[in-house]
Amino acid sequence: MMNFFSSNLIVILIIYLVLPLADLFFDLNGILIALLITVWMATVIFHELGHCFIAKCRGMRIAFISGLLGMYMNGRYFFKVPMYFSFGAMLAYKPLRKGHITKHDIIWLNSGGFIFNLISVLVPLLIDQLFSLDSYILNFAIWMNIIIGVVTGLNPFAADGKSIWNLLRGKNDELKFYDSMNYIYDSEVSSTRILEELDRDRDIISTYASNIAWVERHVDSNEITQVYQTELHDSETLNYKLIKAFQLLYKAADGHQIDDKEVEIFNEVNTSLYVVFGQVYQYFKTGDETILDNLLRKRIWLPSQRENKLLINAIQRII
């Protein structure tokens, strides 16, 4: 289960309860600080919306977007998310029926946040010029947009900027990475097509996508024993453990006992977009079937429909 103190809820509590109370009872301008943090967080989410807007313009779909007030992922809104998602994140993919993702798709996608931050600078500046406002909050918003836009979009060491500069310099590893991601996130693409078209060793996502597709194909064929008896390899540690977690779920679904060492795998992948495995871990530690019942009621827990289908299918078999 996600700890309250490691979630976005503690951040919300501090901003909108602790700081105003500090303003009331102590010599601290807590309300102003809360307003400034709110402007900062709004700037971050506006940055992520910029990525989303460009993604839509390029024919992509949004896998997830997050901010202080939670995360929209795979068609479902989550209010409580890991704390680091409070500071903004998003992922988009391009359905393969619209063609493979291109260099220009990625450059535009990663420029979207910077473009929206630039707009967020120009609009307040225009307001300031028209109405001669001398607002501390307005000036702070302008500077936050400049800082976030430059640090993320133009900085060759940050995620967006690094991707843009690498592609502009002809380094196309980023292109392969995004293309592999499209295979796993595009639910219209069959597991057979993934296994036939994707070179499983070209990048860390292609290996994971191939392994997930392999599991999916055997589950669809009802060859459950093959799923957990076959050793699947992945050089990326987290991806290897994620595949192992799915295999262990189907081992349990096939009526076999999961030992303590195997159960710990679920706890080890209880991170980032995969915090649902923390609840799976609790189930195997306690045997409390209401945990699985709750998972089935909500049904959407993982970032891709492909992974989510495998999770729900396994839980239904276990119950």
C-alpha positions as a Markdown table, in Angstrom:
| # | Residue | x | y | z |
|---|---|---|---|---|
| 1 | Met | 0.0 | 0.0 | 0.0 |
| 2 | Met | 1.2 | 3.5 | -0.8 |
| 3 | Asn | 2.4 | 5.3 | 2.4 |
| 4 | Phe | 0.6 | 8.6 | 3.1 |
| 5 | Phe | 3.9 | 10.3 | 3.8 |
| 6 | Ser | 5.4 | 9.3 | 0.5 |
| 7 | Ser | 2.3 | 10.4 | -1.5 |
| 8 | Asn | 1.1 | 13.7 | -3.0 |
| 9 | Leu | -1.4 | 14.0 | -0.1 |
| 10 | Ile | 1.3 | 15.0 | 2.3 |
| 11 | Val | 2.4 | 17.8 | -0.1 |
| 12 | Ile | -1.2 | 19.0 | -0.4 |
| 13 | Leu | -1.6 | 18.9 | 3.4 |
| 14 | Ile | 1.5 | 21.0 | 4.0 |
| 15 | Ile | 0.6 | 23.6 | 1.3 |
| 16 | Tyr | -3.1 | 24.1 | 2.1 |
| 17 | Leu | -3.3 | 23.3 | 5.8 |
| 18 | Val | 0.1 | 23.6 | 7.6 |
| 19 | Leu | 1.3 | 26.8 | 5.8 |
| 20 | Pro | -2.0 | 28.7 | 6.4 |
| 21 | Leu | -2.0 | 27.6 | 10.1 |
| 22 | Ala | 1.6 | 28.7 | 10.4 |
| 23 | Asp | 0.6 | 32.1 | 8.9 |
| 24 | Leu | -2.2 | 32.3 | 11.6 |
| 25 | Phe | -0.2 | 31.3 | 14.7 |
| 26 | Phe | 3.4 | 32.1 | 13.9 |
| 27 | Asp | 5.4 | 34.9 | 12.4 |
| 28 | Leu | 5.5 | 33.3 | 9.0 |
| 29 | Asn | 3.9 | 34.5 | 5.7 |
| 30 | Gly | 2.5 | 31.0 | 5.2 |
| 31 | Ile | -0.3 | 32.0 | 2.9 |
| 32 | Leu | 2.0 | 33.8 | 0.5 |
| 33 | Ile | 4.3 | 30.8 | 0.5 |
| 34 | Ala | 1.3 | 28.5 | -0.3 |
| 35 | Leu | 0.3 | 30.8 | -3.1 |
| 36 | Leu | 3.8 | 30.8 | -4.6 |
| 37 | Ile | 4.0 | 27.0 | -4.4 |
| 38 | Thr | 0.5 | 26.8 | -6.1 |
| 39 | Val | 1.8 | 29.0 | -8.9 |
| 40 | Trp | 4.8 | 26.7 | -9.2 |
| 41 | Met | 2.7 | 23.6 | -9.3 |
| 42 | Ala | 0.3 | 25.2 | -11.8 |
| 43 | Thr | 3.3 | 26.1 | -14.0 |
| 44 | Val | 4.4 | 22.5 | -13.9 |
| 45 | Ile | 1.0 | 21.1 | -14.9 |
| 46 | Phe | 0.6 | 23.7 | -17.7 |
| 47 | His | 4.0 | 22.5 | -18.9 |
| 48 | Glu | 2.8 | 18.9 | -19.0 |
| 49 | Leu | -0.5 | 20.1 | -20.8 |
| 50 | Gly | 1.8 | 21.6 | -23.4 |
| 51 | His | 3.2 | 18.2 | -24.1 |
| 52 | Cys | -0.3 | 16.7 | -24.2 |
| 53 | Phe | -1.5 | 19.4 | -26.6 |
| 54 | Ile | 1.4 | 18.8 | -29.1 |
| 55 | Ala | 0.9 | 15.0 | -28.7 |
| 56 | Lys | -2.7 | 15.3 | -29.8 |
| 57 | Cys | -1.8 | 17.6 | -32.7 |
| 58 | Arg | 0.7 | 14.9 | -33.8 |
| 59 | Gly | -1.9 | 12.1 | -33.7 |
| 60 | Met | -0.7 | 10.6 | -30.4 |
| 61 | Arg | -2.6 | 9.4 | -27.3 |
| 62 | Ile | -1.9 | 10.2 | -23.7 |
| 63 | Ala | -0.9 | 7.2 | -21.5 |
| 64 | Phe | -0.7 | 9.3 | -18.4 |
| 65 | Ile | -0.3 | 12.8 | -17.0 |
| 66 | Ser | 0.3 | 13.8 | -13.4 |
| 67 | Gly | 0.5 | 16.8 | -11.1 |
| 68 | Leu | -0.1 | 17.9 | -7.6 |
| 69 | Leu | -3.8 | 16.8 | -7.6 |
| 70 | Gly | -3.1 | 13.3 | -8.9 |
| 71 | Met | -2.8 | 11.4 | -12.1 |
| 72 | Tyr | -4.9 | 10.5 | -15.1 |
| 73 | Met | -3.6 | 7.1 | -16.4 |
| 74 | Asn | -5.1 | 4.7 | -18.9 |
| 75 | Gly | -8.6 | 6.2 | -18.7 |
| 76 | Arg | -8.7 | 6.5 | -14.9 |
| 77 | Tyr | -8.1 | 9.3 | -12.5 |
| 78 | Phe | -6.0 | 8.6 | -9.4 |
| 79 | Phe | -6.1 | 11.2 | -6.6 |
| 80 | Lys | -3.4 | 9.6 | -4.4 |
| 81 | Val | -0.1 | 9.1 | -6.3 |
| 82 | Pro | 3.6 | 8.8 | -5.3 |
| 83 | Met | 5.0 | 12.1 | -4.2 |
| 84 | Tyr | 7.4 | 12.6 | -7.1 |
| 85 | Phe | 4.4 | 12.6 | -9.5 |
| 86 | Ser | 3.3 | 15.8 | -7.8 |
| 87 | Phe | 6.0 | 17.6 | -9.8 |
| 88 | Gly | 4.7 | 16.7 | -13.2 |
| 89 | Ala | 5.1 | 13.8 | -15.6 |
| 90 | Met | 3.4 | 12.6 | -18.8 |
| 91 | Leu | 3.8 | 9.9 | -21.4 |
| 92 | Ala | 2.3 | 9.8 | -24.9 |
| 93 | Tyr | 2.4 | 7.2 | -27.6 |
| 94 | Lys | 1.5 | 7.0 | -31.3 |
| 95 | Pro | -0.9 | 4.3 | -32.5 |
| 96 | Leu | 0.9 | 2.2 | -35.1 |
| 97 | Arg | -2.0 | 2.4 | -37.5 |
| 98 | Lys | -0.9 | 6.1 | -37.9 |
| 99 | Gly | 2.6 | 5.0 | -38.8 |
| 100 | His | 5.7 | 4.7 | -36.8 |
| 101 | Ile | 6.7 | 7.6 | -34.6 |
| 102 | Thr | 9.1 | 10.0 | -36.4 |
| 103 | Lys | 12.0 | 12.2 | -35.3 |
| 104 | His | 9.8 | 15.2 | -35.8 |
| 105 | Asp | 7.0 | 13.7 | -33.7 |
| 106 | Ile | 9.4 | 13.4 | -30.7 |
| 107 | Ile | 11.0 | 16.8 | -31.1 |
| 108 | Trp | 7.7 | 18.5 | -31.3 |
| 109 | Leu | 6.4 | 16.4 | -28.3 |
| 110 | Asn | 9.3 | 17.3 | -26.1 |
| 111 | Ser | 9.1 | 20.9 | -27.1 |
| 112 | Gly | 5.5 | 21.2 | -26.1 |
| 113 | Gly | 6.2 | 22.0 | -22.5 |
| 114 | Phe | 8.6 | 24.8 | -23.4 |
| 115 | Ile | 6.2 | 26.2 | -25.9 |
| 116 | Phe | 3.4 | 26.4 | -23.3 |
| 117 | Asn | 5.8 | 27.9 | -20.8 |
| 118 | Leu | 6.7 | 30.5 | -23.3 |
| 119 | Ile | 3.1 | 31.4 | -23.8 |
| 120 | Ser | 2.7 | 31.6 | -20.0 |
| 121 | Val | 5.5 | 34.2 | -20.0 |
| 122 | Leu | 4.2 | 36.3 | -22.9 |
| 123 | Val | 0.5 | 36.5 | -21.6 |
| 124 | Pro | 1.4 | 37.8 | -18.1 |
| 125 | Leu | 3.9 | 40.2 | -19.7 |
| 126 | Leu | 1.2 | 41.5 | -22.0 |
| 127 | Ile | -1.2 | 41.9 | -19.0 |
| 128 | Asp | 1.4 | 43.7 | -17.0 |
| 129 | Gln | 2.0 | 46.1 | -19.9 |
| 130 | Leu | -1.7 | 46.8 | -20.5 |
| 131 | Phe | -2.7 | 47.3 | -16.9 |
| 132 | Ser | 0.6 | 48.3 | -15.3 |
| 133 | Leu | 0.3 | 45.7 | -12.6 |
| 134 | Asp | 3.0 | 45.5 | -10.0 |
| 135 | Ser | 2.1 | 42.0 | -8.7 |
| 136 | Tyr | 4.7 | 39.8 | -6.9 |
| 137 | Ile | 2.6 | 36.7 | -7.8 |
| 138 | Leu | 2.5 | 37.7 | -11.5 |
| 139 | Asn | 6.3 | 38.3 | -11.6 |
| 140 | Phe | 6.9 | 35.0 | -9.8 |
| 141 | Ala | 4.7 | 33.2 | -12.4 |
| 142 | Ile | 6.7 | 34.8 | -15.2 |
| 143 | Trp | 10.0 | 33.7 | -13.7 |
| 144 | Met | 8.8 | 30.2 | -12.9 |
| 145 | Asn | 7.7 | 29.7 | -16.5 |
| 146 | Ile | 11.1 | 31.0 | -17.8 |
| 147 | Ile | 13.0 | 28.7 | -15.4 |
| 148 | Ile | 11.0 | 25.5 | -16.0 |
| 149 | Gly | 10.8 | 26.1 | -19.8 |
| 150 | Val | 14.6 | 26.7 | -20.1 |
| 151 | Val | 15.7 | 24.0 | -17.6 |
| 152 | Thr | 13.6 | 21.3 | -19.2 |
| 153 | Gly | 13.3 | 22.3 | -22.8 |
| 154 | Leu | 16.6 | 23.9 | -23.7 |
| 155 | Asn | 18.9 | 22.1 | -21.2 |
| 156 | Pro | 20.7 | 19.2 | -23.0 |
| 157 | Phe | 21.0 | 17.4 | -19.6 |
| 158 | Ala | 17.3 | 17.4 | -18.8 |
| 159 | Ala | 14.8 | 14.8 | -20.1 |
| 160 | Asp | 13.1 | 17.0 | -22.7 |
| 161 | Gly | 16.1 | 18.9 | -23.8 |
| 162 | Lys | 18.4 | 15.9 | -23.9 |
| 163 | Ser | 15.9 | 14.1 | -26.2 |
| 164 | Ile | 15.6 | 17.1 | -28.5 |
| 165 | Trp | 19.3 | 17.8 | -28.8 |
| 166 | Asn | 20.2 | 14.1 | -29.3 |
| 167 | Leu | 17.7 | 13.8 | -32.2 |
| 168 | Leu | 18.9 | 17.1 | -33.7 |
| 169 | Arg | 22.5 | 15.8 | -33.7 |
| 170 | Gly | 21.4 | 12.6 | -35.4 |
| 171 | Lys | 21.5 | 10.3 | -32.4 |
| 172 | Asn | 18.5 | 8.1 | -33.0 |
| 173 | Asp | 18.5 | 5.8 | -30.0 |
| 174 | Glu | 15.7 | 8.0 | -28.6 |
| 175 | Leu | 13.6 | 7.2 | -31.7 |
| 176 | Lys | 14.0 | 3.4 | -31.2 |
| 177 | Phe | 13.0 | 3.8 | -27.5 |
| 178 | Tyr | 9.8 | 5.7 | -28.4 |
| 179 | Asp | 9.0 | 3.3 | -31.2 |
| 180 | Ser | 9.3 | 0.3 | -28.8 |
| 181 | Met | 7.1 | 2.1 | -26.3 |
| 182 | Asn | 4.4 | 2.5 | -29.0 |
| 183 | Tyr | 4.3 | -1.3 | -29.4 |
| 184 | Ile | 3.6 | -2.0 | -25.8 |
| 185 | Tyr | 1.1 | 0.9 | -25.3 |
| 186 | Asp | -0.9 | 0.4 | -28.5 |
| 187 | Ser | -3.6 | -2.1 | -27.5 |
| 188 | Glu | -4.6 | -2.5 | -31.2 |
| 189 | Val | -1.3 | -4.2 | -31.9 |
| 190 | Ser | -1.4 | -8.0 | -31.3 |
| 191 | Ser | 1.2 | -9.8 | -29.2 |
| 192 | Thr | 2.1 | -11.8 | -32.4 |
| 193 | Arg | 2.9 | -8.6 | -34.3 |
| 194 | Ile | 5.1 | -7.4 | -31.5 |
| 195 | Leu | 7.0 | -10.7 | -31.4 |
| 196 | Glu | 7.4 | -10.7 | -35.2 |
| 197 | Glu | 8.3 | -7.0 | -35.8 |
| 198 | Leu | 10.2 | -5.9 | -32.8 |
| 199 | Asp | 13.9 | -6.6 | -32.3 |
| 200 | Arg | 13.8 | -7.6 | -28.6 |
| 201 | Asp | 17.4 | -6.5 | -28.0 |
| 202 | Arg | 17.5 | -3.1 | -29.6 |
| 203 | Asp | 16.7 | -1.1 | -26.4 |
| 204 | Ile | 15.4 | -1.7 | -22.8 |
| 205 | Ile | 11.8 | -1.1 | -23.8 |
| 206 | Ser | 11.8 | -3.5 | -26.7 |
| 207 | Thr | 13.0 | -6.3 | -24.5 |
| 208 | Tyr | 10.2 | -5.6 | -22.0 |
| 209 | Ala | 7.6 | -5.2 | -24.7 |
| 210 | Ser | 8.7 | -8.6 | -26.3 |
| 211 | Asn | 8.5 | -10.3 | -22.9 |
| 212 | Ile | 5.0 | -8.9 | -22.1 |
| 213 | Ala | 3.8 | -9.9 | -25.6 |
| 214 | Trp | 5.2 | -13.4 | -25.0 |
| 215 | Val | 3.3 | -13.7 | -21.7 |
| 216 | Glu | 0.2 | -12.3 | -23.3 |
| 217 | Arg | 0.2 | -14.7 | -26.2 |
| 218 | His | 0.6 | -17.7 | -23.9 |
| 219 | Val | -2.2 | -16.5 | -21.6 |
| 220 | Asp | -4.5 | -15.9 | -24.6 |
| 221 | Ser | -3.7 | -19.5 | -25.7 |
| 222 | Asn | -4.3 | -20.7 | -22.1 |
| 223 | Glu | -0.8 | -22.1 | -21.9 |
| 224 | Ile | -0.4 | -20.9 | -18.3 |
| 225 | Thr | 2.2 | -23.4 | -17.3 |
| 226 | Gln | 4.5 | -22.1 | -20.0 |
| 227 | Val | 4.1 | -18.5 | -18.6 |
| 228 | Tyr | 5.7 | -19.2 | -15.3 |
| 229 | Gln | 8.0 | -22.1 | -16.1 |
| 230 | Thr | 9.9 | -20.2 | -18.8 |
| 231 | Glu | 12.8 | -18.0 | -17.8 |
| 232 | Leu | 12.5 | -14.6 | -19.6 |
| 233 | His | 15.6 | -12.4 | -19.7 |
| 234 | Asp | 16.0 | -8.7 | -19.5 |
| 235 | Ser | 19.2 | -6.7 | -18.8 |
| 236 | Glu | 17.2 | -3.9 | -17.1 |
| 237 | Thr | 16.6 | -4.9 | -13.5 |
| 238 | Leu | 13.2 | -3.3 | -12.9 |
| 239 | Asn | 11.8 | -4.6 | -16.2 |
| 240 | Tyr | 13.1 | -8.1 | -15.4 |
| 241 | Lys | 11.4 | -8.0 | -12.0 |
| 242 | Leu | 8.1 | -6.7 | -13.5 |
| 243 | Ile | 8.0 | -9.6 | -15.9 |
| 244 | Lys | 8.8 | -11.9 | -13.0 |
| 245 | Ala | 5.9 | -10.4 | -11.1 |
| 246 | Phe | 3.5 | -11.2 | -13.9 |
| 247 | Gln | 4.9 | -14.7 | -14.2 |
| 248 | Leu | 4.4 | -15.3 | -10.5 |
| 249 | Leu | 0.8 | -14.1 | -10.6 |
| 250 | Tyr | 0.1 | -16.7 | -13.2 |
| 251 | Lys | 2.0 | -19.3 | -11.1 |
| 252 | Ala | -0.4 | -18.5 | -8.2 |
| 253 | Ala | -3.4 | -18.5 | -10.7 |
| 254 | Asp | -2.4 | -22.0 | -11.7 |
| 255 | Gly | -2.8 | -23.2 | -8.1 |
| 256 | His | 0.9 | -23.2 | -7.0 |
| 257 | Gln | 2.3 | -21.8 | -3.8 |
| 258 | Ile | 4.4 | -18.6 | -4.0 |
| 259 | Asp | 7.4 | -18.8 | -1.6 |
| 260 | Asp | 8.5 | -15.9 | 0.6 |
| 261 | Lys | 11.4 | -15.0 | -1.7 |
| 262 | Glu | 9.1 | -14.9 | -4.7 |
| 263 | Val | 6.5 | -12.8 | -2.8 |
| 264 | Glu | 9.2 | -10.1 | -2.2 |
| 265 | Ile | 9.4 | -9.5 | -6.0 |
| 266 | Phe | 6.0 | -7.8 | -5.8 |
| 267 | Asn | 7.3 | -5.5 | -3.1 |
| 268 | Glu | 10.4 | -4.7 | -5.1 |
| 269 | Val | 8.4 | -3.5 | -8.1 |
| 270 | Asn | 6.0 | -1.5 | -5.9 |
| 271 | Thr | 7.2 | 1.8 | -7.4 |
| 272 | Ser | 6.4 | 4.5 | -9.9 |
| 273 | Leu | 3.5 | 3.5 | -12.2 |
| 274 | Tyr | 3.4 | 0.0 | -10.7 |
| 275 | Val | 2.4 | 0.8 | -7.0 |
| 276 | Val | -0.5 | -1.6 | -7.4 |
| 277 | Phe | 2.0 | -4.5 | -6.9 |
| 278 | Gly | 2.2 | -3.2 | -3.3 |
| 279 | Gln | -1.4 | -4.3 | -2.8 |
| 280 | Val | -0.6 | -7.7 | -4.5 |
| 281 | Tyr | 2.3 | -8.0 | -2.1 |
| 282 | Gln | -0.1 | -7.4 | 0.8 |
| 283 | Tyr | -2.4 | -10.1 | -0.5 |
| 284 | Phe | 0.3 | -12.7 | -0.6 |
| 285 | Lys | 1.6 | -11.8 | 2.8 |
| 286 | Thr | -1.9 | -11.8 | 4.5 |
| 287 | Gly | -4.1 | -13.9 | 2.3 |
| 288 | Asp | -6.8 | -11.2 | 2.5 |
| 289 | Glu | -9.0 | -11.8 | -0.5 |
| 290 | Thr | -10.8 | -8.4 | -0.1 |
| 291 | Ile | -7.6 | -6.9 | -1.5 |
| 292 | Leu | -8.0 | -8.7 | -4.8 |
| 293 | Asp | -11.8 | -7.9 | -4.7 |
| 294 | Asn | -11.0 | -4.2 | -4.5 |
| 295 | Leu | -8.5 | -4.5 | -7.3 |
| 296 | Leu | -11.1 | -6.1 | -9.5 |
| 297 | Arg | -13.7 | -3.4 | -8.7 |
| 298 | Lys | -11.5 | -0.5 | -10.0 |
| 299 | Arg | -9.9 | -2.6 | -12.8 |
| 300 | Ile | -7.6 | 0.0 | -14.1 |
| 301 | Trp | -4.2 | 0.0 | -12.3 |
| 302 | Leu | -1.3 | -0.1 | -14.8 |
| 303 | Pro | -0.1 | 2.4 | -17.5 |
| 304 | Ser | -0.8 | 0.2 | -20.6 |
| 305 | Gln | -4.0 | -1.7 | -21.4 |
| 306 | Arg | -1.8 | -4.7 | -22.3 |
| 307 | Glu | -0.2 | -4.9 | -18.8 |
| 308 | Asn | -3.5 | -4.2 | -17.1 |
| 309 | Lys | -5.3 | -7.0 | -18.9 |
| 310 | Leu | -2.7 | -9.5 | -17.8 |
| 311 | Leu | -3.0 | -8.2 | -14.2 |
| 312 | Ile | -6.8 | -8.5 | -14.1 |
| 313 | Asn | -6.9 | -11.8 | -15.9 |
| 314 | Ala | -4.5 | -13.3 | -13.3 |
| 315 | Ile | -6.4 | -11.9 | -10.3 |
| 316 | Gln | -9.7 | -13.3 | -11.7 |
| 317 | Arg | -8.0 | -16.8 | -12.0 |
| 318 | Ile | -6.6 | -16.6 | -8.5 |
| 319 | Ile | -10.0 | -15.8 | -7.0 |
